Amino acid sequence: MAGTASCKVVLAGSVARSLLSEVAEGLSKLSRPPLLVGFLANSDPAAHIGFSFELRTVDREELEEHILTANQDDSIDGIIVYYPIFGNRQDQYLQQIVDINKDVEGLSHRYIFNMYQNIRFLDDQKLQKSVLPCTPLAVIKILEYLRVYNTILSYGNRLHGHSITVVNRSEVVGRPLAALLANDGACVYSVDVTGVQQFTRGEGIKKHRHEVIEKDGWSLENCVPLSDVVISGVPGDAYKFPVNLLREGAVCINISSEKNFGPGVKDKASIYVPAIGKVTIVVLLRNLLRIVQNRRGMQEKQVEPVKLSDV
């Protein structure tokens, strides 16, 4: 941590290191290192940075066949595809043909359904955890590291009492993040150019999953002063978050590739996280480990010996 006397700047690397130890422990229990295969069918140079895995550059017209082949390849444990490719519904189709047991990005319909419905496991025995999208989960892990999550409260309710503003409501990052935070008990204000929506489990968090309430006429001026955590993910270098709206001591996290918060954020915030990229990478590896563990759990259940009481 670094920063002024009143604001601690927490770098993503510090959070990533704490997660890496968890991943390393899980990997040590596997018979072989898991293989992650990435398919690159666009010209995004950022896709080549930060990963140690097998990258396959393919023609986008042949990508569907490559994904289907990888689904059947037992040597491949996880699949990641770099979007956008076609920039339309074809991309959504491609997301759904990745085998759910190899989907490290958590984009399969089953995973997305579970996330919004606040269903945390894939099986009734609660042995196989559902996989969450990497960037929203990275934010969750950062908030856990910062002790914003209250571990005294029961699992699933540990953000109760917190109000959080998320500036971004994209289907890839902002909306899933708002849903995850609200399902964990927070009152979340989701902001985009169309206005403000409140994600909440209601008074006393009595509902099992979040509901969405339109806040007609609301803007940042209404929700930011109420929030003890502010997360901004607006793409483009032109946008700057109005730090004058922040309440004293707020936790601020920038999830955009650009700097949404200006230098003035340190005058108001108690903690500032300027980037999350390194945490997102570790979360991707953690998801890979998770699906390998889930698959092993399924295999163990299939070969479980019959008990005498079952005969």
Solvent accessible surface area in square Angstrom, and as a share of the most:
residue,aa,sasa,rsa
1,M,137,0.61
2,A,63,0.49
3,G,51,0.49
4,T,70,0.41
5,A,114,0.89
6,S,80,0.51
7,C,1,0.00
8,K,103,0.44
9,V,16,0.09
10,V,0,0.00
11,L,103,0.51
12,A,10,0.08
13,G,13,0.12
14,S,24,0.15
15,V,1,0.01
16,A,7,0.05
17,R,158,0.58
18,S,55,0.36
19,L,15,0.07
20,L,78,0.39
21,S,72,0.47
22,E,76,0.34
23,V,4,0.02
24,A,58,0.45
25,E,107,0.48
26,G,7,0.07
27,L,71,0.35
28,S,87,0.56
29,K,130,0.55
30,L,28,0.14
31,S,123,0.79
32,R,110,0.40
33,P,113,0.71
34,P,26,0.16
35,L,52,0.26
36,L,7,0.03
37,V,0,0.00
38,G,0,0.00
39,F,0,0.00
40,L,6,0.03
41,A,16,0.12
42,N,39,0.20
43,S,109,0.70
44,D,59,0.31
45,P,102,0.64
46,A,60,0.47
47,A,5,0.04
48,H,110,0.49
49,I,125,0.64
50,G,45,0.44
51,F,58,0.24
52,S,120,0.77
53,F,48,0.20
54,E,69,0.31
55,L,56,0.28
56,R,75,0.27
57,T,103,0.60
58,V,21,0.12
59,D,80,0.41
60,R,106,0.39
61,E,127,0.57
62,E,95,0.43
63,L,0,0.00
64,E,60,0.27
65,E,112,0.50
66,H,65,0.29
67,I,0,0.00
68,L,71,0.36
69,T,81,0.47
70,A,1,0.01
71,N,20,0.10
72,Q,150,0.66
73,D,49,0.25
74,D,132,0.68
75,S,61,0.39
76,I,1,0.01
77,D,6,0.03
78,G,0,0.00
79,I,1,0.01
80,I,13,0.07
81,V,3,0.02
82,Y,26,0.10
83,Y,55,0.21
84,P,92,0.58
85,I,15,0.08
86,F,49,0.20
87,G,59,0.57
88,N,90,0.46
89,R,186,0.68
90,Q,66,0.29
91,D,12,0.06
92,Q,96,0.43
93,Y,97,0.37
94,L,1,0.01
95,Q,37,0.16
96,Q,84,0.37
97,I,29,0.15
98,V,11,0.06
99,D,43,0.22
100,I,50,0.25
101,N,50,0.26
102,K,12,0.05
103,D,4,0.02
104,V,0,0.00
105,E,33,0.15
106,G,0,0.00
107,L,31,0.15
108,S,7,0.05
109,H,127,0.57
110,R,107,0.39
111,Y,3,0.01
112,I,47,0.24
113,F,97,0.40
114,N,3,0.01
115,M,6,0.03
116,Y,42,0.16
117,Q,57,0.25
118,N,15,0.08
119,I,73,0.37
120,R,68,0.25
121,F,47,0.20
122,L,33,0.16
123,D,23,0.12
124,D,136,0.71
125,Q,113,0.50
126,K,133,0.56
127,L,121,0.60
128,Q,11,0.05
129,K,84,0.36
130,S,10,0.07
131,V,1,0.00
132,L,42,0.21
133,P,6,0.04
134,C,17,0.10
135,T,34,0.20
136,P,1,0.01
137,L,11,0.05
138,A,0,0.00
139,V,0,0.00
140,I,13,0.07
141,K,27,0.11
142,I,0,0.00
143,L,0,0.00
144,E,68,0.30
145,Y,72,0.27
146,L,18,0.09
147,R,199,0.73
148,V,13,0.08
149,Y,17,0.06
150,N,60,0.31
151,T,98,0.57
152,I,158,0.80
153,L,58,0.29
154,S,69,0.45
155,Y,140,0.53
156,G,12,0.11
157,N,44,0.22
158,R,68,0.25
159,L,0,0.00
160,H,87,0.39
161,G,71,0.69
162,H,44,0.20
163,S,25,0.16
164,I,0,0.00
165,T,0,0.00
166,V,0,0.00
167,V,8,0.05
168,N,25,0.13
169,R,25,0.09
170,S,47,0.30
171,E,118,0.53
172,V,100,0.57
173,V,28,0.16
174,G,0,0.00
175,R,62,0.23
176,P,3,0.02
177,L,0,0.00
178,A,0,0.00
179,A,0,0.00
180,L,19,0.09
181,L,0,0.00
182,A,0,0.00
183,N,3,0.02
184,D,14,0.07
185,G,3,0.03
186,A,2,0.02
187,C,30,0.18
188,V,0,0.00
189,Y,15,0.06
190,S,0,0.00
191,V,12,0.07
192,D,48,0.25
193,V,154,0.88
194,T,111,0.65
195,G,23,0.22
196,V,4,0.03
197,Q,22,0.10
198,Q,27,0.12
199,F,1,0.00
200,T,16,0.09
201,R,21,0.08
202,G,23,0.22
203,E,164,0.74
204,G,41,0.39
205,I,22,0.11
206,K,176,0.75
207,K,95,0.40
208,H,121,0.54
209,R,86,0.31
210,H,6,0.03
211,E,61,0.27
212,V,65,0.37
213,I,68,0.35
214,E,108,0.48
215,K,45,0.19
216,D,128,0.66
217,G,83,0.79
218,W,69,0.24
219,S,47,0.30
220,L,26,0.13
221,E,106,0.47
222,N,64,0.33
223,C,0,0.00
224,V,0,0.00
225,P,59,0.37
226,L,86,0.43
227,S,0,0.00
228,D,32,0.17
229,V,1,0.01
230,V,0,0.00
231,I,0,0.00
232,S,0,0.00
233,G,6,0.06
234,V,33,0.19
235,P,107,0.67
236,G,38,0.37
237,D,105,0.55
238,A,97,0.75
239,Y,57,0.22
240,K,109,0.46
241,F,6,0.02
242,P,42,0.26
243,V,33,0.19
244,N,112,0.57
245,L,30,0.15
246,L,5,0.03
247,R,106,0.39
248,E,131,0.59
249,G,38,0.37
250,A,0,0.00
251,V,15,0.08
252,C,0,0.00
253,I,0,0.00
254,N,2,0.01
255,I,22,0.11
256,S,15,0.10
257,S,115,0.74
258,E,63,0.28
259,K,139,0.59
260,N,0,0.00
261,F,7,0.03
262,G,20,0.19
263,P,122,0.77
264,G,26,0.25
265,V,1,0.00
266,K,69,0.29
267,D,110,0.57
268,K,45,0.19
269,A,3,0.02
270,S,39,0.25
271,I,34,0.17
272,Y,14,0.05
273,V,0,0.00
274,P,31,0.20
275,A,51,0.39
276,I,10,0.05
277,G,44,0.42
278,K,128,0.54
279,V,0,0.00
280,T,30,0.18
281,I,51,0.26
282,V,8,0.04
283,V,0,0.00
284,L,4,0.02
285,L,63,0.31
286,R,27,0.10
287,N,2,0.01
288,L,8,0.04
289,L,10,0.05
290,R,38,0.14
291,I,3,0.01
292,V,19,0.11
293,Q,63,0.28
294,N,11,0.06
295,R,49,0.18
296,R,89,0.32
297,G,20,0.19
298,M,54,0.24
299,Q,100,0.45
300,E,104,0.46
301,K,75,0.32
302,Q,146,0.65
303,V,117,0.68
304,E,97,0.44
305,P,109,0.69
306,V,115,0.66
307,K,122,0.52
308,L,168,0.83
309,S,101,0.65
310,D,100,0.52
311,V,145,0.83
